[in-house]
C-alpha cells in the first residue's frame, strides 16, 4: 500500500515578525522543518515524502535537505495559499497512491506514535485527524463582536495535523472546493464540506504550530525537557 506524506512549508509566517520564513528558524540545533521531516522519515508506513515550498525558496530547502542527509524528498512548488499548496502536493503523488497524510511543516513536535495512530485510523475509517478537546470557553460573535452563542465545550475539539485520508477522497474534495470557490482552514474541512466523515483521535497539546515568537519559546522548552528525560 502506497502512503504519501505531504508537508507544506510554503508560508511566509508574517506573524513571526522575522525576515526569514518561520520554517527555517532554528529550533535548538536544527531548522524547524528539518525536525518535522526527520520524524516522518522514520515512519515505515510512509513510502514517499513530498515537501511543498515556494518557488523562490526551493533551492534553500534542497540545500537543507542535503545538509541534513535526508533522501527521497520530493520538492513541489506551492500555490497562493495553504489549500492550493496541498493540492499541488496531492497532484504530484501519482495515481498509485492509496493514502496521504498531511502535516504542517511548522509542527515539529509531533510524535511518531501520533502519526502512526492517525494512519491506522485512516486505513480503517478512510480519514482521520488529530485534535484536542478545547480548554477554554468558546464564544461565537457577530460582526460587531457581540456574543451571539456559547457552544457546549464538551463537543468542541481543536483540529491539528497530521490528517490522513484515502487519496481519492481528499483530492476529490480539493477539486470540488476549487470549483465551488470554497477555502477551508484545513483539509478535513474540505472532506466534511463535500459529504465525507472524518474520524478524530486525540492529539497532544504539545503538538503546537509555531506561528509566533512565544510558540517558538514553548517549543524550545518542550524539546529541551524531552532531551533531558
Secondary structure, DSSP 4 states (H G I P E B T S, - for coil): --EEEEEE-----GGG--SS-GGGSEETTEEHHHHHHHHHHT-TT--EEEEEE-GGGHHHHHHHHHHTT--SEEEEE--SSHHHHHHHHHHTS-TT--EEEEEETT-TT--HHHHHHHHHHHHHHSEEEEEEE--SPP-EE-TTS-EEE---GGG-EEEEEEEEEEHHHHHHHHHHHHHHT---SSHHHHHHHTT---EEEE--TT-----SHHHHHHHHHHHHHHHH-
